[in-house]
Amino acid sequence: MNGSPDDISLEAATQQHAQGLAHLYGDPAVARQVLQLPWSTAEMWSKRLAAGADNERRVALVAVDQGQVVGHCGLWQNERVRLAHGGSLAIGVAPRWQGRGVGSRLLAAALEVADNWMALRRVELTVYIDNAPALALYRKFGFEVEGELRDYAVRDGRLVNVYTMARLRG
C-alpha cells in the first residue's frame, strides 16, 4: 500500500477488475456496510460489469493502488423517463483506505460525471444510520437526509434502519 491516496489511480471498472471487486466486497468490514452479500465471486462481478459495459446510464469507477482495487463507486441514471433527471450512487472502500481521501476522490469523480456529463439534478443513496464516516462523507458533498427507512436491510442477522439521502444540484 502506498502512503498517500494521491498515489492511487481512478479507472473505469472493467473485466480486469472483477477479481479485485470480489475481494473488496468480500471483506467482512466492507460487506456489512453495503447491500452486497459476502462471498461474491469474480464471475458474478464480471457478469455485472459486462451487463453495464454498453449502458451509458451506468458509470463504474475503481480506485487502484499498485494493481489492487481499494475502492469502487457506481452511479446509475434512472431508466424511467420521468425519473431520468436522477440517479443512484453506491460506494465501497477497503478498510485500510477508509478515512484517507479515497472515498472523496471516488465520489467527486462520480458527481463530476453526474453533473457535467449526465446532467443529473438529483443523486440519491441509502446509508446505514450508524455509519458515521459515510454520513460525514456524503454530507461533505452536499447530500442531505430525506428520511429514515425502518428495518430496511439485514445486517449481522438483524434488521437495521437506513437513511435515504439525496443531493440536488442547481
Contacts in CASP RR format, 6 or more apart in sequence:
PFRMAT RR
TARGET T0000
AUTHOR 0000-0000-0000
METHOD contacts of the structure
MODEL  1
MNGSPDDISLEAATQQHAQGLAHLYGDPAVARQVLQLPWSTAEMWSKRLA
AGADNERRVALVAVDQGQVVGHCGLWQNERVRLAHGGSLAIGVAPRWQGR
GVGSRLLAAALEVADNWMALRRVELTVYIDNAPALALYRKFGFEVEGELR
DYAVRDGRLVNVYTMARLRG
1 65 0 8 1.000
1 66 0 8 1.000
1 70 0 8 1.000
1 96 0 8 1.000
1 97 0 8 1.000
2 8 0 8 1.000
2 65 0 8 1.000
2 66 0 8 1.000
5 63 0 8 1.000
5 97 0 8 1.000
5 100 0 8 1.000
5 101 0 8 1.000
5 102 0 8 1.000
5 105 0 8 1.000
7 65 0 8 1.000
8 63 0 8 1.000
8 64 0 8 1.000
8 65 0 8 1.000
8 70 0 8 1.000
8 97 0 8 1.000
8 102 0 8 1.000
8 105 0 8 1.000
9 63 0 8 1.000
9 64 0 8 1.000
10 61 0 8 1.000
10 62 0 8 1.000
10 63 0 8 1.000
10 64 0 8 1.000
10 105 0 8 1.000
10 106 0 8 1.000
10 109 0 8 1.000
11 17 0 8 1.000
11 61 0 8 1.000
11 62 0 8 1.000
11 64 0 8 1.000
12 59 0 8 1.000
12 60 0 8 1.000
12 61 0 8 1.000
12 62 0 8 1.000
13 21 0 8 1.000
13 49 0 8 1.000
13 60 0 8 1.000
13 61 0 8 1.000
13 62 0 8 1.000
13 72 0 8 1.000
14 49 0 8 1.000
14 53 0 8 1.000
15 46 0 8 1.000
15 49 0 8 1.000
15 50 0 8 1.000
17 45 0 8 1.000
17 49 0 8 1.000
17 62 0 8 1.000
17 64 0 8 1.000
17 69 0 8 1.000
18 42 0 8 1.000
18 43 0 8 1.000
18 45 0 8 1.000
18 46 0 8 1.000
18 49 0 8 1.000
19 42 0 8 1.000
19 45 0 8 1.000
20 42 0 8 1.000
20 45 0 8 1.000
20 68 0 8 1.000
20 69 0 8 1.000
21 40 0 8 1.000
21 42 0 8 1.000
21 45 0 8 1.000
21 49 0 8 1.000
21 62 0 8 1.000
21 69 0 8 1.000
21 72 0 8 1.000
22 40 0 8 1.000
22 41 0 8 1.000
22 42 0 8 1.000
22 44 0 8 1.000
22 45 0 8 1.000
23 69 0 8 1.000
24 30 0 8 1.000
24 69 0 8 1.000
24 70 0 8 1.000
24 71 0 8 1.000
24 72 0 8 1.000
24 92 0 8 1.000
24 94 0 8 1.000
25 31 0 8 1.000
25 34 0 8 1.000
25 36 0 8 1.000
25 38 0 8 1.000
25 40 0 8 1.000
25 72 0 8 1.000
25 92 0 8 1.000
26 36 0 8 1.000
26 38 0 8 1.000
26 39 0 8 1.000
26 40 0 8 1.000
27 94 0 8 1.000
27 95 0 8 1.000
28 38 0 8 1.000
29 95 0 8 1.000
30 36 0 8 1.000
30 92 0 8 1.000
30 93 0 8 1.000
30 94 0 8 1.000
30 95 0 8 1.000
31 37 0 8 1.000
31 38 0 8 1.000
32 155 0 8 1.000
32 156 0 8 1.000
33 92 0 8 1.000
33 128 0 8 1.000
33 131 0 8 1.000
33 134 0 8 1.000
34 90 0 8 1.000
34 92 0 8 1.000
35 90 0 8 1.000
35 126 0 8 1.000
35 153 0 8 1.000
49 60 0 8 1.000
52 58 0 8 1.000
52 60 0 8 1.000
57 76 0 8 1.000
57 77 0 8 1.000
57 78 0 8 1.000
57 79 0 8 1.000
57 118 0 8 1.000
58 74 0 8 1.000
58 75 0 8 1.000
58 76 0 8 1.000
58 77 0 8 1.000
59 74 0 8 1.000
59 75 0 8 1.000
59 76 0 8 1.000
59 110 0 8 1.000
59 113 0 8 1.000
59 118 0 8 1.000
60 72 0 8 1.000
60 73 0 8 1.000
60 74 0 8 1.000
60 75 0 8 1.000
61 72 0 8 1.000
61 73 0 8 1.000
61 74 0 8 1.000
61 106 0 8 1.000
61 109 0 8 1.000
61 110 0 8 1.000
62 69 0 8 1.000
62 71 0 8 1.000
62 72 0 8 1.000
63 69 0 8 1.000
63 70 0 8 1.000
63 71 0 8 1.000
63 72 0 8 1.000
63 93 0 8 1.000
63 97 0 8 1.000
63 102 0 8 1.000
63 103 0 8 1.000
63 105 0 8 1.000
63 106 0 8 1.000
64 70 0 8 1.000
65 97 0 8 1.000
69 94 0 8 1.000
70 93 0 8 1.000
70 94 0 8 1.000
70 96 0 8 1.000
70 97 0 8 1.000
70 102 0 8 1.000
71 91 0 8 1.000
71 92 0 8 1.000
71 93 0 8 1.000
71 94 0 8 1.000
71 97 0 8 1.000
71 102 0 8 1.000
71 103 0 8 1.000
71 106 0 8 1.000
72 91 0 8 1.000
72 92 0 8 1.000
72 93 0 8 1.000
72 106 0 8 1.000
73 89 0 8 1.000
73 90 0 8 1.000
73 91 0 8 1.000
73 92 0 8 1.000
73 103 0 8 1.000
73 106 0 8 1.000
73 107 0 8 1.000
73 109 0 8 1.000
73 110 0 8 1.000
74 89 0 8 1.000
74 90 0 8 1.000
74 91 0 8 1.000
74 110 0 8 1.000
75 87 0 8 1.000
75 88 0 8 1.000
75 89 0 8 1.000
75 110 0 8 1.000
75 113 0 8 1.000
75 114 0 8 1.000
75 118 0 8 1.000
75 123 0 8 1.000
76 87 0 8 1.000
76 88 0 8 1.000
76 89 0 8 1.000
77 84 0 8 1.000
77 86 0 8 1.000
77 87 0 8 1.000
77 118 0 8 1.000
77 120 0 8 1.000
78 84 0 8 1.000
78 85 0 8 1.000
78 86 0 8 1.000
78 87 0 8 1.000
78 88 0 8 1.000
85 119 0 8 1.000
85 120 0 8 1.000
85 121 0 8 1.000
85 122 0 8 1.000
86 120 0 8 1.000
86 121 0 8 1.000
86 122 0 8 1.000
86 123 0 8 1.000
86 124 0 8 1.000
87 114 0 8 1.000
87 120 0 8 1.000
87 122 0 8 1.000
87 123 0 8 1.000
87 124 0 8 1.000
88 123 0 8 1.000
88 124 0 8 1.000
88 125 0 8 1.000
89 107 0 8 1.000
89 110 0 8 1.000
89 114 0 8 1.000
89 123 0 8 1.000
89 124 0 8 1.000
89 125 0 8 1.000
90 125 0 8 1.000
91 103 0 8 1.000
91 106 0 8 1.000
91 107 0 8 1.000
91 110 0 8 1.000
91 125 0 8 1.000
91 134 0 8 1.000
92 103 0 8 1.000
92 106 0 8 1.000
93 99 0 8 1.000
93 102 0 8 1.000
93 103 0 8 1.000
93 106 0 8 1.000
94 102 0 8 1.000
98 133 0 8 1.000
99 133 0 8 1.000
103 137 0 8 1.000
104 137 0 8 1.000
104 140 0 8 1.000
104 141 0 8 1.000
107 137 0 8 1.000
107 138 0 8 1.000
107 141 0 8 1.000
108 141 0 8 1.000
111 123 0 8 1.000
111 141 0 8 1.000
111 167 0 8 1.000
114 120 0 8 1.000
114 123 0 8 1.000
114 169 0 8 1.000
115 169 0 8 1.000
120 169 0 8 1.000
121 168 0 8 1.000
121 169 0 8 1.000
121 170 0 8 1.000
122 166 0 8 1.000
122 167 0 8 1.000
122 168 0 8 1.000
122 169 0 8 1.000
123 143 0 8 1.000
123 166 0 8 1.000
123 167 0 8 1.000
123 169 0 8 1.000
124 146 0 8 1.000
124 164 0 8 1.000
124 165 0 8 1.000
124 166 0 8 1.000
124 167 0 8 1.000
125 138 0 8 1.000
125 143 0 8 1.000
125 164 0 8 1.000
125 165 0 8 1.000
125 166 0 8 1.000
126 149 0 8 1.000
126 152 0 8 1.000
126 162 0 8 1.000
126 163 0 8 1.000
126 164 0 8 1.000
126 165 0 8 1.000
127 134 0 8 1.000
127 135 0 8 1.000
127 138 0 8 1.000
127 162 0 8 1.000
127 163 0 8 1.000
127 165 0 8 1.000
128 134 0 8 1.000
128 153 0 8 1.000
128 155 0 8 1.000
128 160 0 8 1.000
128 161 0 8 1.000
128 162 0 8 1.000
128 163 0 8 1.000
129 148 0 8 1.000
129 160 0 8 1.000
129 161 0 8 1.000
129 162 0 8 1.000
129 163 0 8 1.000
130 160 0 8 1.000
135 163 0 8 1.000
138 165 0 8 1.000
138 167 0 8 1.000
141 167 0 8 1.000
142 167 0 8 1.000
143 165 0 8 1.000
143 166 0 8 1.000
143 167 0 8 1.000
144 165 0 8 1.000
144 166 0 8 1.000
144 167 0 8 1.000
145 163 0 8 1.000
145 164 0 8 1.000
145 165 0 8 1.000
146 163 0 8 1.000
146 164 0 8 1.000
146 165 0 8 1.000
146 166 0 8 1.000
147 163 0 8 1.000
147 164 0 8 1.000
148 161 0 8 1.000
148 162 0 8 1.000
148 163 0 8 1.000
148 164 0 8 1.000
149 161 0 8 1.000
149 162 0 8 1.000
149 163 0 8 1.000
149 164 0 8 1.000
150 161 0 8 1.000
151 159 0 8 1.000
151 160 0 8 1.000
151 161 0 8 1.000
152 159 0 8 1.000
152 160 0 8 1.000
152 161 0 8 1.000
152 162 0 8 1.000
153 159 0 8 1.000
153 160 0 8 1.000
153 162 0 8 1.000
154 160 0 8 1.000
END
